[in-house]
Amino acid sequence: MNNTEILFKEVQDKRIKFLESYHKFWLENAFLSWQWWMLLITTILIWILWIKLVDKKRVHLLLNFGLIFGILSVILDVIGTNHGAWAYPIHLYWAFIPP
């Protein structure tokens, strides 16, 4: 093994340890907390409201527009969280953390 492979293996081992500890944190502190329930309820309600209130004639246009802004917001969010500009202590699912 060369030096790069050894260093990459160390990074992967640390990443696995981090994910295991984050999963434990999520189960003990976030899952089924009142904040977790609020996230779940608002996520479901937003989709129900959107389905009920969307203009069916313009749904294609709205989905395209929303997709563009959704992708942009996810990219900017991942950049911000990876650089430590902000963090989210509560997630709906433990694996929804930035890489």
TAVEN-V94476 format. One line per field, one symbol per residue. ss: DSSP state (@ for helix, = for strand, . for the rest). phi: phi as a letter, one per 40 degrees, with the letter a starting at -180 (. if undefined). psi: psi as a letter, one per 30 degrees, with the letter a starting at -180 (. if undefined). A space follows every 50 residues. Layout:
ss = ???
phi = ???
psi = ???
This chain:
ss = ..@@@@@@@@@@@@@@@@@@@@@@@@@@@@...@@@@@@@@@@@@@@@@@ @@@..@@@@@@@@@@@@@@@@@@@@@@@@@@@.................
phi = .cccccccccccccccccccccccdcccbbcgcccccccccccccccccc ccbccccbcccccccccccccccccccccccccgcaabcbbcbcccbcc
psi = kleeeeeeeeeeeeeeeeeeeeeeeeeffekgleeeeeeeeeeeeeeeee eefkjffgeeeeeeeeeeeeeeeeeeeeeeefggelljfklekffhll.
